[in-house]
Amino acid sequence: MTDGNAMDTAHPQPLTAPGEVQVRRALLSVSDKTGIVDFARGLAELGIELVSTGGTAGALADAGIPHRSITDYTGFPEIMDGRVKTLNPKLYAGLLAVRDNPQHLAAAADADVEFVDLVCVNLYPFEQTVAKRGVTDSEAIENIDIGGPTMIRAAAKNFAFAAPVVSPASYDAILDELRAAEGRLSLATRESLAAEAFAYTARYDTAIARWFSERRDDFPPLFVRAFEKVTDLSYGENPHQRAAYYAQVGSPAHLLSNVRQLGGKPLSFNNLLDLNAARLLVREFGGAACVIVKHNNPCGVAVGDGPLDAYRKAFACDPQSAFGGILAFNRPIDGALAEAIVQQFAEVLFAPGYDEAALATLASRPNLRILQDDEQQALHLAEPDLKQVVGGLLVQDRDLDTQERSEMSVATRREPTDAEWGELLFAWRVCKHVRSNAIVLARDGASVGVGAGQMSRVDSVRIALEKAREAQPDALRGAAMASDAFFPFADGPQAAIDAGVTAIIQPGGSVRDDLTIAACDAAGVAMVFTSRRHFKH
C-alpha cells in the first residue's frame, strides 16, 4: 500500500517529520456520543479511514458512515464483555511509532502495523456513576476505563505524530483545521490537544483514587484532588495578582454551582472569599436570617421575624463596617427589603430569590452584584478543609460542630435564663465563623458587637464593646458574649461584665478558670462552658 499509513513490508514507509503528519486514519471510541456522528461524517468526507469500537461503531453504522471494527484492525476480537478490545500491541505500535525513526518504521513494517493518526476517545462515566445514590461497588468498578486512558495517553505522548481528541467541544475546530490544511493538524494544535488529554486522564485517575481512598482512610498517604476552572477573575486580592476560580471535580455542589447573576459587575476574588464566608454562616440558621460579611468576617448577623427584620438588626450591629459588604439571606428578597438595601452601599447580594419589585428597585444600583441561589443540593461540607502553605497543604475536618445546650455545662452559681440561653447559642454559632481571636456580643437574636482577628483576646473584647457602644449605646445591657477559645485571664470577661453583659459562653479549660468564674459569680453573671474550641485562622 502507498497511502503513507498501512505498511507494505516490501516498501517501508519513508521517514515523516513531526510537522508533516497528515491524518489518514482515526480511531473513534467514545462513551459520551455527543456530536460523534457529525464529527465522524466530517472525517470521512475528508477521506480519513475510521476505526471504531462497540457502541460507537453501532452509532456510525446507524448513521450509514463507513468504518472498520477494532476487531478487523487488530485481528483480535472484543472479549470479556468489552473489558478487552483495544488493549492490543498492533494498535499501540500504530499510535506510538516515532515516524522519523528508521528502526521504528522497520519494526512497524515487520509487524504489518497500520498507523493511527488521531484518536477520539472519552471515558466511561466514573464520576457520574459514583455520584449516584445507592451505586454498588461493582457498578463503580465497571465504570473504570482502562483501554480509553491508555489510548489517550499513547496518542498524547506521541503528539509529534498523532492527535488525541477528548472533548466534543473540540470537534468543530478540528474539522475546520483539517479542511483548511488539506487533512493536516499543526504541531501546535496536536501539542495543545496533548496537554488537554493528559489533564483529562489526570482528572479521571484522581476521581478513581479519591473514591478508593475515601473508602479506606480519611487522611490517605497520597492526597489527590482535581479542580476545574469555572471562570477567570479580573485580578486577585490585589490588582497586580492574577486569579481564577476553580471548582473541585466530583463535588456535587460548589460555591457558584447553580448560582445565577442577575445584575452587576463580574465577581472578584475578594467577592468570592467573602461570599463563601457569608454562605457558610447563613446556613447555620433555620429562621429568616441575614449575614453581612466584610473582609472575611461577619460585621452583622441576625435572625428575625422576616428577612427585612433580620437585615435591619444585622445592619445595626456595625453600619460603618457594613459599607461595601457582602449581604447573604436565606429567604427571598421582596420590594420592601430591596428599598432598605439600596440605602447602603453593598458589593454583593445573595439570596434564594427576588420578586419583580425587588429587581426593579435593585436595578438602581447597576454595580451591585445580584446573585440568585438556585442550588437544590446542600453544599458538600463533608469535604476536608484545605489550607495551602508554601509547597504543601494542610488538611483538616471542617468545623461543622453544632453543639446542643445539653452538651454544655454551667460553670457559675447562676444558670442562664431561657432567654439568655437563646442569645448564648446564637452568639456561639456566629463565633465559630469569626477570625480568631473571636468575640461576639449578641442581644435579641442579633450580633451587637464583633471583635475579630486580634492577637490578644482582651483586645477583641474591647473592640467588640467599642463597636457595640458606637452603633447602639443601649445594646450591651443584658447582652450575651461568646468567645471562640478560653479566657486566659479574667480581664476580658470583667470588661464585658462592667459594660452590662449578663451571660457568657466559652470553651473553658484555662488554668485560671477559677478567677473568671469568681468574677462572674461576684456580678451574678451566668457562664457556660462548651468544652469545645472554635479557632478560625
N, C-alpha and C positions, 0 to 999 in steps of 0.2 A: 504494500500500500504506500501511497505517496502523499497522503493528506497531512503529513507532519505530526500525526498523533499515533495512530495504530502503527505498530512496529513491523517492519519487514526484516526478518533475521538475516537475509542476504544483503540488505542495504540499510544499515543502521541510520537512524535519524541524524542529520547534521547538528552541530552544536548550535544552541539557541541562547542568545544573550538575554539577561533578565528583562530588559526594557523592550523586547521584541516578541513577547508571547502573544499569540493570537488564540482566542477562546474557540476551540473546536468541539470540545466535549464537556458537558456539565452533568453533575450528579445531583438529583433533587430528592431530598428525604426530609419531610417536614411534619411536625406534629401540629403546629398551627398552620392551617392551609389558607389563611387569608391571602388573597392575591396570587396564589401559586399558579393557578391555571393561566391567568393573563401573563404572568412572568414567563412560564414555560412556552406559551404560544409565541411571545416575543423572541425568545431564544431560538425556537425552531424556525421562525421566519428569517432569522439571520444565518440559517444553515448549520446551527450548532446541534450536534447529536445529544440526545437526552438519555440518561440512565436514571432509573428510578426504583424505589423500593415500596413494598407493602401498600398502605393506604394512599400514598402519594401517587403511585403507579395507577391505582384504581381511579383516582380523580382525573389523571391525564387521559386514561382510556375513555372515561365517561365524556370527556370534552373532545374526543377524537384527535388527540395530539400524539403523534408517533413517538415512541420511546422504546428503549431496551430495558429489560428487567435486570436487576442486580445479579440474579442467578445466571443469566446469559452472559453478563460481563465477566463475572468471576469464575464461572463454571462450577459453582458450588451452591446448593440450594439453601433457601432460608429455612432454618430449623429451630426447634425448641421454642415454639410459639413466637418466633420473631426475635428471640433473645440473641440469636446469632444469624446475621445476614450480611453485614458489611465488614465484619472482622476477618479480613482476608488479605494475605500478603500481596496479591495481584493489585488490589485497589490501592493499598498504601504505597506500593512501589510506583504506581501511576501518579500518586499525589506528591510523593517525597523526592522523586528523582531530581537531581540538580542537572539541569539540561545543558549546561556548558561544561559538564564534567564527562570526558570520554569514557571513563570507567563505568559511570552510572548508566550512560547510554548503551554501552555494550551489555551490561547486566540486564537492562530492560529488554534489549533485543533477544538475548538468550532465553528469557522467561516469557517472551511474547506479551510484554506488558503494553497496555494501551493507556496513554497519559490522560489524566483528568485535569482540566484547566480551571474549573470552577465547581465548588460545592455549595449548594444552597441547603442549609440544614438549620432547623431549630429543634429544640429538645422536648422530651416528654415533660408534661406539666407537673413537675415535682412540687414546686411551691404552692400551686393552686390546689394540688391534691392534699397535702398535709394541712392546709388551712381549713379544710372542710371539717365540720363536726362529725365525730364518730368514725373517722377514717381508720382502717385497720393497718397494722404493721405491714401485712402482705401487700395491700394496695399501695402504700407508700413506697415499698421496696421495688415493686414492679414499675414504678414511675421514675426509677433511677436509670437514666440513659447512659449507655456505655459506648455503643458504636458512634452515636452522634457527636459527643465531645471529642472522640478520637479523630473522626474525620475533620472536624472543625480545626482542631489543633494542628493536624498534619498540614492542611492547606495553609493555615496561618503561619506556621513555621517556614513553609516554603513559598512565602508570598512573592518571592522574586519570580516565581514561575506559575503560581496558582492563586486563585482568589476565593476566600471564604465569605459567604453571604449568610448572615444570621438574622437579619431583620426584614420583615416585609416592607418596612418604611424605605428600604434602600432599593427596592426592585425598579422603580421608575427611573431613578438616576442612573442605575447600572445599564439599563436598556438604552437610555439616551446616549450614554458614552459609547457603548458598543456600536450603536448605529452611526454615530458621528465619526468614529475612528475605525470603521470597517472591521468590526469584530475584535478590537483590542481594548484592554483596560490598562491605563497607565500604571507605571510602577508606584506612583504616589497614591493612586486610588487603591491599589492592592495592599500597600502598607497601611493605609487608613483602615481598610476592612480587616486587616490582621489585628490591629490594635483593638478594634471593636470586638472581634471574635474572642481574643484572649480575655477581655473584660467580661464578656458574656459567659464563657465557661468558668471563669473565676467566681462569678456571682452564683452560678449553678452549683458548683462544688461547695461554696460557702453555705448555701442553704441546706445541702445534704449533711455537711459536717456539723452544722448547728443543730439539726434535727437529732442526730445521733448523740451529740454531747449533752443536750438538754434532757435526754432520757437517762443519762448515767451520772452526770456530775454538774452541779450548779456553777462551779468555777473550774472548767477543764484546763488541762496543761496548755492547750493552744486555744486562745480566744479568737474566734473568727466571726466577722460580721462584714456585710457588704452594704454600701449606701449608693443610692441612685439619685442623680441630680434632678431636682424639681424645678429650680429656677436660678438664674444668675441674679445677684443683688447689685445695686448701684455701687456700693462700697461696704466696707466692714464697720467695725466700731468707730473708725476714723476715716476720713476721705482718702488717705493715702494707702489704705489697706483694701486689697481685692477680696471679694466674698461671693459665696453661693450658698444655697440651701439644698441639702441632701436629705432624703428620707431613707430610713433603714429598710432594706429589702426583706420581705417576709413579714413585716409588721402589718397587721390588718388595718391600722389607722395611725395617722401621724399628725403633727401639728396643723398642717394645712389640708389634710385629706377632707374632701367634700366641704371645703370652705369656699364660699363664693364672695368675691369682692364686688360690691355693688357701687362703689364710688371711691374717689380719692386718688392720691398718688400711689406709685408702686411701694410695696412693703420694703422696709430697710432691714439690715442686720439687727440693729438695736430694737426695732419694732418686734421682730420675731422672738428675740430673747425675752422681752417684756411680755409679749403675748403668751409665751409658754408659762411664765410665772403666773400670769393672771388666770389662765385656763386651769392650771393645777389647783389654784386656791379656790376659784369659784365653784369647782366641782365638790368641794367639801360640804356644801350646804344643800339641803333639800328644799327649804323655803326660798322665796324670792330673795336674791342676793345681788349685790353689786360689789365689784372689786376695782380699785384704781391702783395701778402699778406705775412706778416711776423708777428708772434705773434699777430694775430687777427687784425692787422692794415694794410691798404694798404701802401706800400712804393713806389709804382709806378703804375700809371693809365694813359692810353692814348687811344685815338681813332686815326685811321689813314686811309690811302688810302687802306690798306690791313692789314692782321694780322702781317706780318713782320714789316711793318712801325710802327704799333701800339706797337709792342714788343720793338723795338729799342727806341722809345720815352719813354715808361714806364720804361725800364731798366735804361735809362739815368738819371732818377729822383734821384735814390739813389742806385748805383751799390753795395755799401758796404752792405747795409741792405738787398738787394735782394738775397744775398748769403744764400742758404738753404731755399728759399721761396717757396710759392705755386703760380704757374702760371695758370691763367684761361683765356681762349679765347672764343669768341662767333662765331668764324669761324674755319673751318677745318685747320689742320696744314700740310704744304707741306714740301718737302725736304729742300728748302732754309731756311725756318723758323726753322726747326729742326737743321740744321747746326749751326744757330746762338744760339739756346737754349743750345746745348751741350757745348758751350764755357764757360758756367757758371755752378755753382752747384745749382740744384733745387731739392726739395723734391718730389713735386707732379706736374704733368702736366695734365690739364683738358681742353678738347676741344670736339666739336661735331663730330670730325672725323680726320683721319690721312691717307695720301696716302702711298703707298708702300715705296717710297723713304724716307719719314719721319720715318717710323717704322724701316727701316734698319739703319738709322743714330742714332735714339734714342736707338737702341739695344746696342750701345757702352757704354751706362750708365745703367748697369744691376740693380742698386738700385733705379733708378728713377721710381716712381710710375706713370704709364701712364694710365689715365682714359679717356674712351670714353663715352660721354653723348649721350645715345640713347633715352632719355625720350622725349616722344611726348607731354605729358601733362605739363602745366605750374606748377611750384611749388605752393603748396597750401598756399599762403601767406595771405589769409583771416583769417587763424587761429590766435588766440591771441598769443602774445609774452609772454613766461613764463620765470620767473627767480626764481630759488629755493633759499630760505633762510632757516635758521635754523628752522625746524619744520613748515615751511609754504611755500607759493607760492605767488609770485607777478604776477599778470595777467594784461596785458595791450593790447591795439590795437597795431598792428605793425605800425612802422613809414614808411608808403608807399607813403607819400606825394611826388608828383612830380609837384611842382608849375610851372606855366607858367609865362612868362615875364609880361603878362597883369595883373597878381595878385600882382605885386610888385610895389613899389614906389621909385622914385629917390629923395634922401634927399638933394643932393647938387645942386649948381647952374649949374654945368656942367653935362649933361646927358652922359651916356656911348655911345660910338660909337657902330655900329652894331657888329664890331669885338670884342669889349670889352664885349658886351652882351653875345656873344658866349662863351667867356672864363669864364665869371661870372657864367653862368648857368652850364657849365661843372664843375667848382670848387664847386658849390653849391651841385650838385648831389654827388660828391665824398665825400664832407664834412660830410654828414649825416652817412657815413659808417666808419668814423674815431672816435676812442675813445675820449671822452671829457677830457679836453678842446681841441677842434679840430680846426686846422688852415690848409688850403690847398692853396698853391700857384700854379697858372696854367698859361701856355702860349702855344699857338699853339696846343690846344686840348690835352694837357698832363699836368700831375702834374709835378712841378719842385721843390717842397719842401713841406713836410708834418710835422706838429708838432702835436703830439698826447699825450693824457693821462696825461697832466701836471696839477698840482693843481692851477697854475696861468696862465691866458690866455696870458699875455705878454711873459711868458716863452715859450709857444707853438709858438708864433710868432717868437721869437728869434731862436728856434730850426729849424723851417721851413726855415727861412732865411739862417741860417748856412748850412743846408743841400743843399739848392739851390746853395749857393756860392761854396761849396766844389765840387759839381758834375758838374755844368755848370755855370761858373762865369758870363756869359752874360745873363743868363736866366731871371733875375729879371727885366731887363729893359723892361717896358711895360707889366709886368705881372699883373694878377688879383689875388686878395686874397679873400678867403671865411672864415667866422668864424661861427661855429655852434650856438653860442649864442652872445648876445650883448657884446660890449666892455665897461667895467665899467669906463675906463679912456681912454684918447686919446693916451696913450703911445704906445700901440700895433699898431694902425694904423699909428702913426707917424714913428715908426721904419720901417714899410713896405714902407711908402712913401719915406723915406730917402734912401731906398735900390733900388728904381726905380719902385715900384708898382704904376699903374695909375688908377686902378679901384678896388673897394672893395664891397663885398656883405656880409650883416649880418642882423640878425633879427631886430635890433634896439630895443628901449624900455628902455634904461638906463636913469637915471635922469641926466646923463651928456652927453647925445647925442649931445647937442649943441656944446660942446667942440670938439667932434670928427668931427662933420660936419664942424666946423670952421677950423680945421686942414686940412681937405680935400680941402675946398674951397680956403684956402691960397696957396695950392700947385697945384690947378687946377685938383685935382683928383675927379673922379666920384664915388659916393657911393650910393648903392641901399639898401633899407630896405625891408625885406621879411615879417616882422611881424609873422614869423614862426620859432620856435627854433627846433634844431635837436640834442639834447643831446643824447649821446650813452655811457652808463656806462658799 
